[in-house]
Amino acid sequence: MVNVLVFGATGHIGEALCHSLIQSGSHRVFGLARNPAKANQLARGEIIPILGSLSDVAGLVNAVYKVHINVIVDVSSAKDDIPVFLQALVASERKRLAAASAAQLKTPKLGFIYTSGTWVHGSSHVPKNDLYPVGLPEAPHQAPQLLSWRPVLEREVLAASEVLDTMVIRPALVYGRSCEIWTSYFDTISKAASSGASSVSVSLNPNSRPALVHVDDVGSGLHAAVNKLPLISGTGVYPVFDLLASKEGMHDIMVAAAREIGFKGEVVLSGTGGDLFSEAMTVSGNLSSGRAKELLGWQPKRPGLVECMDQVAGAWLAHMNDPNAAGRYIKA
């Protein structure tokens, strides 16, 4: 079995990835836990906890070698800690590979998969693919301010390919399960429903058409990346892949959410008002996952957010213990 260590294993995407890997029966999954409660949460899901922190670089690098990790997958969004950890990991791997070479031993590289996001492409209705430059002067559009650091970290990961098998996976705007990234907008609608308001204003761009992907499909995409990493690394294939399954209008999404949450009034998308998070949420993306499907063998299963909004909104209401959830239950 391949030993996989996941940073961010208790998070939204991390849980989906870990469960996908475990269910395959081909991986032993380790998860970084910053406290005993998180470690217990991981253990309940058959994930082997490594108690520690990304900020403890020396301890974490030591743990990687102690339990013979083969692939590390970062879904943590720890923008300050990951570059420092990566630098230390590269230094350790360089020494290990040099020692193996001196002893005339062939040894596999350690794998490192970084989870970025399609927002690095910036907002545009112009068709793009994952071979386009991002975060550079020649890029057609720039990432929103909130995520302007991601292209830099992507390049640092790819630059480590001399001593690591590296890959960058970019999920589109994620939905499903807790729908945590959507909470502020769904909650606004839910409160309007509870108050009986005739209209609700949501701070999003009405003309936005984001690229979307269900969290389970992100999990399967990262799973495919783990499996294909040693086959792709070093071949000349550009190891960066966008993951998306649909492109839908933000206004259509919010209207569908309002319907399923129980709001019967008018839904108005009033613009972002300069809010950095809302500006990121309303990034339009006319993107493609063709390379991920062809080279990784990834096949998303979920049809789209609007189409399955009844399930998605129901899950969100249940996660939030929202009083509007009870009205959706089917009575026998």
Rosetta silent file (secondary structure, phi, psi, omega in degrees, C-alpha in Angstrom):
SEQUENCE: MVNVLVFGATGHIGEALCHSLIQSGSHRVFGLARNPAKANQLARGEIIPILGSLSDVAGLVNAVYKVHINVIVDVSSAKDDIPVFLQALVASERKRLAAASAAQLKTPKLGFIYTSGTWVHGSSHVPKNDLYPVGLPEAPHQAPQLLSWRPVLEREVLAASEVLDTMVIRPALVYGRSCEIWTSYFDTISKAASSGASSVSVSLNPNSRPALVHVDDVGSGLHAAVNKLPLISGTGVYPVFDLLASKEGMHDIMVAAAREIGFKGEVVLSGTGGDLFSEAMTVSGNLSSGRAKELLGWQPKRPGLVECMDQVAGAWLAHMNDPNAAGRYIKA
SCORE:     score description
SCORE:     0.000 S_00000001
   1 L     0.000  141.801  176.456    0.000    0.000    0.000 S_00000001
   2 E   -77.985  131.534  177.788    1.117    3.541   -0.767 S_00000001
   3 E   -88.790  116.481 -176.670    1.559    5.668    2.370 S_00000001
   4 E  -116.980  127.295  175.924   -0.166    9.022    1.849 S_00000001
   5 E  -106.149  126.717 -178.149    0.044   11.941    4.286 S_00000001
   6 E  -110.981  123.129  170.047   -2.689   14.568    4.005 S_00000001
   7 E   -89.101  124.916 -175.793   -2.302   18.093    5.355 S_00000001
   8 L    89.915   28.748 -173.853   -5.792   19.421    6.105 S_00000001
   9 L   -66.160  -25.169 -179.999   -7.262   15.939    6.495 S_00000001
  10 L   -89.648   -0.604 -178.782  -10.097   17.095    8.779 S_00000001
  11 L   -83.855 -179.111 -175.074  -11.179   19.804    6.360 S_00000001
  12 H   -57.704  -54.425 -179.425  -13.872   19.826    3.686 S_00000001
  13 H   -76.903  -38.007 -178.723  -11.695   18.571    0.819 S_00000001
  14 H   -58.020  -42.201  178.800   -9.336   16.596    3.051 S_00000001
  15 H   -62.035  -43.962 -179.409  -12.135   14.369    4.339 S_00000001
  16 H   -62.699  -41.976  178.758  -13.321   13.605    0.802 S_00000001
  17 H   -64.526  -49.268 -177.784   -9.791   12.720   -0.306 S_00000001
  18 H   -59.238  -44.201 -179.602   -9.046   10.533    2.713 S_00000001
  19 H   -64.924  -38.940  178.096  -12.276    8.582    2.373 S_00000001
  20 H   -62.853  -44.761 -179.815  -11.670    8.041   -1.344 S_00000001
  21 H   -64.702  -44.759 -178.266   -8.154    6.739   -0.712 S_00000001
  22 H   -64.492  -43.180 -177.901   -9.206    4.460    2.147 S_00000001
  23 H   -65.200  -21.796  179.602  -12.145    3.008    0.229 S_00000001
  24 H   -71.165  -25.100 -177.906   -9.827    2.023   -2.624 S_00000001
  25 L    75.895    7.453 -176.022   -7.995   -0.418   -0.364 S_00000001
  26 L  -112.853    5.079 -175.296   -4.690    0.567   -1.982 S_00000001
  27 E  -138.461  144.139  165.140   -3.494    3.260    0.407 S_00000001
  28 E  -100.397  122.542 -171.524   -2.587    3.738    4.051 S_00000001
  29 E  -107.011  126.547  176.053   -3.725    7.245    4.878 S_00000001
  30 E  -111.687  144.474  178.120   -2.067    9.452    7.474 S_00000001
  31 E  -130.750  138.852  177.248   -3.437   12.820    8.534 S_00000001
  32 E   -79.167  126.916 -179.544   -1.779   15.717   10.315 S_00000001
  33 E  -123.790  128.954 -175.102   -3.682   16.626   13.490 S_00000001
  34 L   -85.631   -9.207  177.301   -2.846   19.712   15.526 S_00000001
  35 L  -154.539  166.230 -177.280   -4.446   18.448   18.757 S_00000001
  36 H   -59.930  -33.894  179.729   -5.718   15.196   20.338 S_00000001
  37 H   -63.646  -43.386  177.389   -9.354   15.982   19.485 S_00000001
  38 H   -66.737  -37.250  178.227   -8.509   16.274   15.779 S_00000001
  39 H   -62.089  -41.588  178.598   -6.378   13.134   16.037 S_00000001
  40 H   -65.036  -38.535  177.422   -9.335   11.236   17.484 S_00000001
  41 H   -60.600  -42.595  178.596  -11.553   12.529   14.675 S_00000001
  42 H   -66.228  -45.436 -177.274   -9.091   11.159   12.123 S_00000001
  43 H   -60.298  -35.759  178.574   -8.709    7.825   13.893 S_00000001
  44 H   -62.430  -25.926  179.018  -12.485    7.287   13.849 S_00000001
  45 L   -96.961   17.766  179.978  -12.295    7.452   10.050 S_00000001
  46 L    65.439   25.880  174.434   -9.456    4.885    9.836 S_00000001
  47 L  -100.664  131.083 -177.463   -6.935    7.660    9.163 S_00000001
  48 E   -80.495  115.748 -175.832   -3.658    7.280   11.058 S_00000001
  49 E   -76.948  139.976  166.017   -3.052   10.535   12.980 S_00000001
  50 E  -113.464  108.868 -175.763    0.290   12.298   13.095 S_00000001
  51 E   -79.017  116.909 -178.030    0.029   14.689   16.023 S_00000001
  52 L   174.022 -166.926 -175.710    1.869   17.873   15.176 S_00000001
  53 L  -141.708  148.332  175.730    1.803   21.185   13.384 S_00000001
  54 L   -62.552  -24.332  179.962    2.907   22.586   10.042 S_00000001
  55 L   -75.812  -18.773  176.027    4.804   25.224   11.990 S_00000001
  56 L   -91.299   77.014 -171.511    6.991   22.509   13.569 S_00000001
  57 H   -62.021  -48.221 -177.148    8.954   21.929   10.381 S_00000001
  58 H   -61.460  -44.843  179.863   11.746   19.792   11.829 S_00000001
  59 H   -64.090  -38.872 -177.851    9.352   17.522   13.702 S_00000001
  60 H   -71.274  -42.588  177.050    7.091   17.106   10.700 S_00000001
  61 H   -61.330  -40.867  177.696    9.911   16.320    8.275 S_00000001
  62 H   -61.285  -41.085  179.980   11.201   13.751   10.758 S_00000001
  63 H   -64.967  -36.140  178.937    7.732   12.165   10.957 S_00000001
  64 H   -57.046  -43.994 -179.216    7.558   11.899    7.155 S_00000001
  65 H   -81.124  -30.166 -178.276   10.634    9.676    7.127 S_00000001
  66 H   -62.226  -40.330 -178.219    9.810    7.889   10.386 S_00000001
  67 L  -103.480    9.737  174.252    6.602    6.360    8.968 S_00000001
  68 L    58.931   54.479  175.534    7.924    6.105    5.390 S_00000001
  69 L   -67.450  137.682  177.858    5.483    8.459    3.686 S_00000001
  70 L   -99.548  -37.807 -178.509    5.449    8.083   -0.112 S_00000001
  71 E  -137.940  134.413  173.045    3.192   10.978   -1.116 S_00000001
  72 E  -108.017  132.281  175.452    2.190   14.173    0.691 S_00000001
  73 E  -119.172  121.335 -179.697   -1.006   15.939   -0.363 S_00000001
  74 E  -100.441  114.431  172.268   -1.526   19.490    0.879 S_00000001
  75 L  -122.654   27.328 -170.190   -5.119   20.697    1.088 S_00000001
  76 L   -87.221  -23.534 -173.068   -4.453   22.955    4.074 S_00000001
  77 L    59.228   27.463  179.075   -4.318   26.440    2.470 S_00000001
  78 L   -85.991   82.319 -169.468   -1.538   27.216    4.964 S_00000001
  79 L   -65.988  -25.514 -179.101    0.087   29.871    2.805 S_00000001
  80 L   -88.853  -35.183 -174.399    2.763   30.839    5.345 S_00000001
  81 H   -83.610  -36.031 -174.087    3.774   27.390    6.617 S_00000001
  82 H   -62.523  -44.189  178.608    3.863   25.353    3.404 S_00000001
  83 H   -59.011  -38.565  179.806    6.722   27.263    1.699 S_00000001
  84 H   -68.111  -44.548  178.046    8.910   26.835    4.804 S_00000001
  85 H   -62.322  -43.752 -178.598    8.039   23.152    5.097 S_00000001
  86 H   -60.300  -42.131  179.009    8.627   22.599    1.382 S_00000001
  87 H   -60.823  -43.893  179.447   12.068   24.174    1.586 S_00000001
  88 H   -67.617  -38.164  179.794   13.040   21.905    4.488 S_00000001
  89 H   -65.685  -42.080  178.136   11.616   18.841    2.757 S_00000001
  90 H   -60.966  -43.135  179.365   13.572   19.567   -0.427 S_00000001
  91 H   -62.091  -42.309  179.711   16.788   19.909    1.579 S_00000001
  92 H   -67.699  -41.579  179.667   16.187   16.581    3.330 S_00000001
  93 H   -66.394  -37.012  179.099   15.265   14.799    0.105 S_00000001
  94 H   -61.037  -42.324  178.223   18.328   16.155   -1.661 S_00000001
  95 H   -65.751  -42.313 -178.442   20.551   14.636    1.045 S_00000001
  96 H   -64.632  -45.139 -179.394   18.688   11.324    0.957 S_00000001
  97 H   -66.731  -36.714  178.502   18.863   11.025   -2.833 S_00000001
  98 H   -65.204  -40.411  178.825   22.544   12.004   -2.857 S_00000001
  99 H   -65.185  -40.174  178.301   23.329    9.314   -0.282 S_00000001
 100 H   -64.993  -41.077  179.506   21.441    6.723   -2.326 S_00000001
 101 H   -64.317  -41.686  179.666   23.282    7.766   -5.480 S_00000001
 102 H   -63.109  -31.366  178.839   26.653    7.542   -3.734 S_00000001
 103 L   -90.335    5.557 -179.650   25.776    4.010   -2.658 S_00000001
 104 L    58.149   42.046  178.036   24.614    3.225   -6.216 S_00000001
 105 L  -110.656  137.305  175.442   21.082    2.560   -4.994 S_00000001
 106 L   -91.995  127.783 -176.734   17.955    3.394   -6.971 S_00000001
 107 L  -138.024  144.624 -179.702   15.290    4.931   -4.757 S_00000001
 108 L   -73.203  151.866  173.027   11.905    6.539   -5.478 S_00000001
 109 L   -75.864  153.596  169.654   11.336   10.240   -5.007 S_00000001
 110 E   -76.109  139.874 -179.786    8.957   11.484   -2.357 S_00000001
 111 E   -96.169  145.948  176.665    5.765   12.876   -3.897 S_00000001
 112 E  -139.950  117.515  178.774    4.222   16.268   -3.119 S_00000001
 113 E  -113.081  123.093 -179.865    0.824   17.338   -4.470 S_00000001
 114 E  -104.044  131.050  178.457   -0.291   20.901   -3.826 S_00000001
 115 E   -96.345  110.138  179.340   -3.984   21.805   -3.955 S_00000001
 116 L  -102.669 -130.248  178.153   -4.436   25.267   -5.427 S_00000001
 117 L  -173.479  154.079 -177.761   -7.601   26.484   -7.203 S_00000001
 118 H   -69.973  -10.720  177.491   -8.854   27.643  -10.584 S_00000001
 119 H   -61.169  -18.773  179.648   -9.287   31.172   -9.227 S_00000001
 120 H   -62.756  -18.853  178.485   -5.599   31.691  -10.095 S_00000001
 121 H   -74.248  -13.728 -173.858   -6.752   32.141  -13.714 S_00000001
 122 L    78.350  179.524 -175.248   -8.603   35.328  -12.761 S_00000001
 123 L   -98.438  126.300  179.889  -12.108   36.201  -13.911 S_00000001
 124 E  -169.390  150.688  172.817  -13.008   35.933  -17.568 S_00000001
 125 L   -94.989    1.222  179.274  -15.544   34.400  -19.953 S_00000001
 126 L   -76.573  134.733  179.339  -12.724   33.749  -22.439 S_00000001
 127 L   -59.719  136.027  176.950  -11.875   30.029  -22.815 S_00000001
 128 L  -139.696  163.528  172.487   -8.717   28.964  -20.948 S_00000001
 129 L  -133.651  179.793 -174.046   -6.997   25.734  -20.004 S_00000001
 130 L   -80.087    5.844  172.714   -4.541   24.652  -17.337 S_00000001
 131 L   -93.692   -7.788  179.752   -1.535   25.303  -19.592 S_00000001
 132 L   -66.913  146.565  174.699   -2.159   29.067  -19.499 S_00000001
 133 L   -68.193  146.040  176.335    0.312   31.162  -17.478 S_00000001
 134 L  -131.886  144.942  176.212   -0.960   32.410  -14.111 S_00000001
 135 L    67.844   16.357  179.824    0.364   35.127  -11.829 S_00000001
 136 L  -120.531  159.542 -179.417    2.785   36.396  -14.479 S_00000001
 137 L   -56.002  -32.672 -177.823    2.777   39.613  -16.550 S_00000001
 138 L   -84.073   -2.849  178.201    1.868   37.633  -19.669 S_00000001
 139 L   -65.391  138.478 -178.690   -1.139   35.955  -18.011 S_00000001
 140 L   -58.599  -36.984  179.310   -4.428   37.005  -19.687 S_00000001
 141 L  -143.867  158.991 -177.683   -5.972   37.828  -16.294 S_00000001
 142 L  -105.446  152.244  177.144   -4.736   37.969  -12.711 S_00000001
 143 L   -61.889  150.301  175.529   -5.937   36.063   -9.657 S_00000001
 144 L   -59.569  154.608 -173.827   -8.238   37.965   -7.278 S_00000001
 145 H   -54.116  -38.019 -177.301   -6.390   39.860   -4.563 S_00000001
 146 H   -61.840  -28.058 -176.527   -7.381   37.370   -1.867 S_00000001
 147 H  -116.277   21.151 -176.165   -5.580   34.553   -3.725 S_00000001
 148 L   -64.793  -17.303  179.922   -2.717   36.484   -5.315 S_00000001
 149 L   -80.027  -20.636 -173.143   -0.218   34.382   -3.320 S_00000001
 150 H   -63.679  -44.789  179.563   -1.262   31.051   -4.839 S_00000001
 151 H   -58.271  -35.106  178.663    0.541   31.314   -8.221 S_00000001
 152 H   -63.857  -44.795 -179.892    3.805   32.020   -6.389 S_00000001
 153 H   -67.827  -36.645  174.825    3.406   28.902   -4.242 S_00000001
 154 H   -55.565  -46.519 -178.221    2.483   26.854   -7.310 S_00000001
 155 H   -64.993  -36.096  177.798    5.777   27.834   -8.913 S_00000001
 156 H   -64.525  -40.147  178.137    7.706   26.938   -5.756 S_00000001
 157 H   -64.151  -47.720 -179.000    6.134   23.476   -5.756 S_00000001
 158 H   -64.375  -33.302  179.944    6.906   22.900   -9.440 S_00000001
 159 H   -68.649  -17.511 -179.602   10.478   24.139   -8.955 S_00000001
 160 H   -83.380    4.472 -174.072   11.028   21.361   -6.404 S_00000001
 161 H   -66.094  -13.178  177.294   10.633   18.694   -9.110 S_00000001
 162 H   -62.673  -34.429 -176.862   14.395   18.131   -9.178 S_00000001
 163 L  -121.865  -10.361  178.159   14.139   16.178   -5.932 S_00000001
 164 E  -124.659  150.755  165.924   10.385   15.598   -5.495 S_00000001
 165 E   -81.637  111.208 -172.887    7.646   14.190   -7.713 S_00000001
 166 E  -116.016  152.991  176.265    5.418   17.280   -7.781 S_00000001
 167 E  -155.649  148.652  175.679    1.953   18.099   -9.061 S_00000001
 168 E  -119.527  126.223  177.321   -0.522   20.971   -8.695 S_00000001
 169 E  -113.796  129.825 -177.273   -4.270   20.283   -8.651 S_00000001
 170 E  -117.692   94.853  172.855   -6.674   23.208   -9.045 S_00000001
 171 E   -69.375  148.235  171.431  -10.280   22.545   -8.024 S_00000001
 172 L   -76.091 -167.588  179.039  -12.896   25.020   -9.197 S_00000001
 173 E   -62.098  121.137 -170.328  -15.398   26.567   -6.754 S_00000001
 174 E   -91.609  140.851  173.333  -16.341   23.667   -4.477 S_00000001
 175 E  -135.135  171.067  177.783  -19.847   22.777   -3.303 S_00000001
 176 L   108.394  157.158 -178.479  -21.438   19.861   -1.449 S_00000001
 177 L    56.365 -120.157 -176.629  -21.693   18.476    2.095 S_00000001
 178 L   -71.911  -18.211 -179.761  -21.240   21.371    4.547 S_00000001
 179 L    50.043   40.332 -169.427  -20.883   23.863    1.662 S_00000001
 180 H   -59.754  -32.746 -177.664  -18.809   25.916    4.090 S_00000001
 181 H   -71.578  -18.526 -179.528  -17.534   28.358    1.486 S_00000001
 182 H   -95.024   -3.808 -167.572  -21.147   29.240    0.593 S_00000001
 183 H   -57.201  -44.988 -175.672  -22.349   29.707    4.176 S_00000001
 184 H   -61.749  -31.427 -178.316  -22.416   33.514    4.367 S_00000001
 185 H   -83.424  -44.080  177.056  -24.626   33.705    1.261 S_00000001
 186 H   -64.185  -36.347 -179.273  -26.932   30.798    2.067 S_00000001
 187 H   -66.453  -37.395  176.251  -27.282   32.120    5.625 S_00000001
 188 H   -59.341  -42.889  179.578  -28.386   35.524    4.331 S_00000001
 189 H   -68.124  -41.499 -179.262  -31.124   33.801    2.337 S_00000001
 190 H   -62.574  -41.238  178.456  -32.134   31.579    5.266 S_00000001
 191 H   -65.736  -36.869  177.257  -32.526   34.566    7.585 S_00000001
 192 H   -65.536  -37.422  177.836  -34.652   36.321    4.979 S_00000001
 193 H   -64.985  -42.546 -178.876  -36.837   33.212    4.745 S_00000001
 194 H   -66.639  -33.173 -177.779  -37.257   33.075    8.522 S_00000001
 195 H   -84.860  -10.853 -178.248  -38.174   36.759    8.725 S_00000001
 196 L    76.119   22.866 -179.591  -40.697   36.568    5.879 S_00000001
 197 L   -62.585  151.679 -179.976  -38.898   39.258    3.864 S_00000001
 198 L   -87.228  -17.225  177.188  -40.153   39.998    0.361 S_00000001
 199 E  -151.656  159.900  178.415  -36.648   40.320   -1.085 S_00000001
 200 E  -139.751  136.967  179.300  -33.076   39.518   -0.153 S_00000001
 201 E  -103.599  125.169 -179.463  -29.836   41.156   -1.264 S_00000001
 202 E  -115.142  130.648 -172.687  -26.818   38.881   -1.727 S_00000001
 203 L   -81.327   67.667  177.976  -23.359   40.429   -2.096 S_00000001
 204 L  -137.141  159.785 -179.907  -22.327   38.680   -5.304 S_00000001
 205 L   -78.214  120.647 -176.744  -21.844   39.718   -8.923 S_00000001
 206 L   -66.642  -20.790 -178.403  -25.037   38.952  -10.893 S_00000001
 207 L   -94.383    2.942 -177.943  -23.087   38.423  -14.128 S_00000001
 208 L   -70.143  142.231  175.451  -20.675   35.900  -12.640 S_00000001
 209 L  -134.808   83.020 -174.482  -20.493   32.430  -14.168 S_00000001
 210 L   -75.788  153.835  167.494  -18.152   30.359  -11.980 S_00000001
 211 E   -81.257  141.511 -171.186  -16.633   26.984  -12.729 S_00000001
 212 E  -132.804  156.103  175.437  -17.853   24.443  -10.170 S_00000001
 213 E  -157.648  139.263  178.479  -17.018   21.009   -8.806 S_00000001
 214 E   -74.594  147.032 -176.977  -18.510   18.812   -6.078 S_00000001
 215 H   -59.432  -33.865  177.381  -16.267   18.063   -3.108 S_00000001
 216 H   -65.276  -36.429  178.064  -16.510   14.309   -3.772 S_00000001
 217 H   -71.248  -29.442  172.957  -15.221   14.875   -7.307 S_00000001
 218 H   -66.089  -43.088  177.844  -12.326   16.893   -5.887 S_00000001
 219 H   -58.537  -44.488  179.784  -11.543   13.941   -3.636 S_00000001
 220 H   -69.627  -31.224  177.412  -11.536   11.541   -6.583 S_00000001
 221 H   -67.190  -43.347  176.919   -9.424   13.984   -8.611 S_00000001
 222 H   -67.771  -35.496  175.201   -6.757   14.191   -5.928 S_00000001
 223 H   -60.256  -45.781  177.793   -6.947   10.413   -5.560 S_00000001
 224 H   -61.872  -36.765  178.842   -6.250   10.085   -9.297 S_00000001
 225 H   -64.061  -41.889  177.313   -3.338   12.503   -8.897 S_00000001
 226 H   -59.098  -44.438 -177.415   -1.812   10.325   -6.164 S_00000001
 227 H   -68.131  -37.651 -174.373   -2.079    7.267   -8.398 S_00000001
 228 H   -93.251   -7.365 -175.380   -0.670    8.913  -11.527 S_00000001
 229 H   -52.973  -51.812 -177.822    2.015   11.058   -9.879 S_00000001
 230 H   -69.107  -20.395  179.579    4.969    8.675  -10.394 S_00000001
 231 H   -81.168  -28.891 -176.506    3.868    7.974  -13.981 S_00000001
 232 H   -93.571  -37.091 -175.168    3.662   11.649  -14.965 S_00000001
 233 L   -59.841  131.666  176.601    6.531   13.160  -12.994 S_00000001
 234 L    81.741    2.437 -177.327    9.677   13.643  -15.045 S_00000001
 235 L   -90.649  -10.438 -173.589    8.022   12.771  -18.367 S_00000001
 236 L    98.909   -9.487  175.036    7.795   16.318  -19.689 S_00000001
 237 L   -71.183  132.390  177.678    4.042   16.497  -19.018 S_00000001
 238 L   -70.219  113.575 -169.238    3.137   19.799  -17.362 S_00000001
 239 L   -86.594   52.358  178.685    1.894   18.521  -13.967 S_00000001
 240 E  -130.032  128.780 -173.220   -0.856   21.081  -13.368 S_00000001
 241 E  -137.574  129.479  174.467   -4.515   20.137  -13.715 S_00000001
 242 E   -87.026  138.032  177.549   -7.792   22.077  -13.392 S_00000001
 243 E  -117.051  112.628  174.504  -10.770   20.197  -11.906 S_00000001
 244 L  -149.381  154.258 -178.670  -14.254   21.381  -12.826 S_00000001
 245 L  -122.383  -20.312 -179.632  -17.508   19.713  -13.783 S_00000001
 246 E  -156.226  163.963  173.710  -19.843   22.577  -14.721 S_00000001
 247 E  -131.160  119.081 -171.453  -20.080   26.309  -15.373 S_00000001
 248 L  -135.597  150.916  179.390  -23.240   27.953  -14.023 S_00000001
 249 L   -70.120  134.684 -179.214  -24.643   31.427  -13.552 S_00000001
 250 H   -63.630  -36.069  177.849  -24.319   32.782  -10.016 S_00000001
 251 H   -63.477  -42.702  177.823  -27.810   34.281  -10.187 S_00000001
 252 H   -61.579  -38.789 -179.790  -29.240   30.878  -11.143 S_00000001
 253 H   -63.534  -46.884 -177.040  -27.358   29.300   -8.238 S_00000001
 254 H   -69.682  -35.799  176.637  -28.700   31.763   -5.670 S_00000001
 255 H   -65.021  -42.573  178.041  -32.268   31.537   -6.982 S_00000001
 256 H   -64.683  -40.669  178.171  -32.101   27.742   -6.761 S_00000001
 257 H   -62.585  -43.998  179.718  -30.661   27.961   -3.239 S_00000001
 258 H   -60.430  -43.179  179.668  -33.429   30.338   -2.167 S_00000001
 259 H   -59.694  -45.196 -175.851  -36.086   27.999   -3.530 S_00000001
 260 H   -77.333  -27.831  177.602  -34.709   24.999   -1.648 S_00000001
 261 H   -76.246  -23.493  176.761  -34.043   26.917    1.580 S_00000001
 262 L   109.502   14.049  177.703  -37.648   28.099    1.552 S_00000001
 263 L   -87.739  128.356 -173.957  -37.370   31.767    0.601 S_00000001
 264 L  -107.295    2.076 -177.977  -40.256   32.840   -1.624 S_00000001
 265 L   -92.331 -161.953 -178.569  -39.300   36.439   -2.377 S_00000001
 266 E   -87.741  136.329  177.221  -37.032   38.115   -4.902 S_00000001
 267 E  -103.448  120.322 -178.799  -33.307   37.357   -4.883 S_00000001
 268 E  -115.607  122.833  173.127  -31.133   40.332   -5.836 S_00000001
 269 E   -91.422  109.863 -167.173  -27.406   39.977   -6.445 S_00000001
 270 L   -95.053    3.997 -176.719  -26.201   43.434   -5.482 S_00000001
 271 L    95.555  166.259 -173.458  -22.489   43.185   -6.334 S_00000001
 272 L   -81.611  -20.009 -177.949  -19.484   42.520   -4.141 S_00000001
 273 L    62.484   22.297 -179.907  -19.123   46.010   -2.679 S_00000001
 274 L    82.622    1.594  179.036  -15.362   45.578   -2.824 S_00000001
 275 L   -68.144  126.035 -173.371  -15.380   42.634   -0.408 S_00000001
 276 H   -65.123  -37.755  179.887  -12.317   40.518   -1.253 S_00000001
 277 H   -67.916  -44.183  179.306  -13.950   37.188   -0.469 S_00000001
 278 H   -65.411  -33.543  176.220  -17.038   37.949   -2.546 S_00000001
 279 H   -64.371  -37.881  176.716  -14.829   39.101   -5.403 S_00000001
 280 H   -69.021  -41.322 -179.362  -13.097   35.723   -5.316 S_00000001
 281 H   -62.125  -29.074 -175.889  -16.412   33.864   -5.121 S_00000001
 282 L  -100.438   21.426  172.680  -17.675   35.599   -8.246 S_00000001
 283 L   -66.311  123.840  175.652  -14.680   34.805  -10.440 S_00000001
 284 L   -84.946  142.154 -178.875  -16.024   33.610  -13.792 S_00000001
 285 E  -142.514  108.349  174.591  -14.192   30.706  -15.365 S_00000001
 286 L   -94.565   74.772 -168.807  -14.629   29.336  -18.874 S_00000001
 287 L  -110.637  178.744 -177.679  -12.171   26.537  -18.164 S_00000001
 288 L  -140.324  142.901  173.699  -11.571   22.921  -19.160 S_00000001
 289 L  -109.597   23.472 -177.636  -10.697   19.690  -17.372 S_00000001
 290 H   -56.929  -42.221 -178.613   -9.818   17.874  -20.572 S_00000001
 291 H   -69.062  -37.963  178.103   -6.225   17.193  -19.539 S_00000001
 292 H   -63.899  -37.223  179.403   -7.249   15.890  -16.103 S_00000001
 293 H   -70.793  -41.760 -176.991   -9.682   13.491  -17.752 S_00000001
 294 H   -75.420  -44.841 -171.849   -7.209   12.310  -20.381 S_00000001
 295 H   -92.885  -33.038  178.760   -4.008   12.131  -18.334 S_00000001
 296 H   -96.741  -15.545 -176.213   -5.269   11.433  -14.807 S_00000001
 297 L    75.218   22.193 -177.297   -8.302    9.401  -15.810 S_00000001
 298 L   -77.708  134.038  176.833  -10.523   11.673  -13.711 S_00000001
 299 L  -134.188  102.098  178.344  -14.267   11.445  -14.295 S_00000001
 300 L   -64.790  144.300 -175.698  -16.499   13.765  -12.234 S_00000001
 301 L  -104.676  -27.166 -174.532  -19.820   12.183  -11.258 S_00000001
 302 L   -82.850  135.244 -172.196  -21.945   15.095  -10.034 S_00000001
 303 L   -74.798  -28.848 -177.461  -23.999   16.852  -12.754 S_00000001
 304 L   155.577  161.530 -173.621  -23.962   20.407  -11.401 S_00000001
 305 L   -71.553  -49.219 -178.250  -24.956   22.605   -8.490 S_00000001
 306 L   -60.913  -41.837 -176.894  -28.308   23.934   -9.708 S_00000001
 307 L   -62.653  -34.942 -178.234  -29.415   20.470  -10.800 S_00000001
 308 L  -113.515   28.024 -177.302  -28.786   18.918   -7.380 S_00000001
 309 H   -62.112  -28.641  178.601  -29.498   21.989   -5.245 S_00000001
 310 H   -60.440  -42.002  178.200  -32.226   20.158   -3.318 S_00000001
 311 H   -72.017  -42.961 -176.091  -29.606   17.773   -1.917 S_00000001
 312 H   -65.766  -47.257  179.573  -26.923   20.426   -1.496 S_00000001
 313 H   -65.113  -38.647  177.595  -29.167   22.927    0.288 S_00000001
 314 H   -61.605  -41.169  178.404  -30.593   20.164    2.470 S_00000001
 315 H   -65.779  -41.598  179.777  -27.099   19.117    3.511 S_00000001
 316 H   -63.474  -45.435  179.699  -26.114   22.701    4.274 S_00000001
 317 H   -59.482  -41.529  179.922  -29.230   23.288    6.389 S_00000001
 318 H   -66.679  -42.047  178.517  -28.555   20.098    8.347 S_00000001
 319 H   -61.849  -34.220 -177.419  -24.899   20.993    8.928 S_00000001
 320 L   -88.390   -2.449 -172.937  -25.967   24.404   10.230 S_00000001
 321 L    52.134   39.129 -176.312  -28.804   23.003   12.381 S_00000001
 322 L   -72.643  135.697  179.908  -30.905   25.580   10.572 S_00000001
 323 H   -61.403  -21.889  178.516  -34.575   25.745   11.671 S_00000001
 324 H   -74.215   -9.188 -178.702  -35.617   25.736    8.004 S_00000001
 325 H   -66.796  -38.536 -174.762  -34.249   22.177    7.679 S_00000001
 326 H   -60.637  -31.387 -179.096  -37.238   20.557    9.391 S_00000001
 327 H   -68.713  -10.947 -178.336  -39.615   21.790    6.698 S_00000001
 328 H   -95.055  -11.833 -174.513  -37.790   19.681    4.110 S_00000001
 329 L   -68.971  140.949  177.332  -38.187   16.329    5.836 S_00000001
 330 L   -89.412  126.305 -178.407  -40.393   13.742    4.139 S_00000001
 331 L   -97.236  133.673  179.378  -42.965   12.295    6.519 S_00000001
 332 L   -77.685    0.000    0.000  -43.992    8.657    6.225 S_00000001
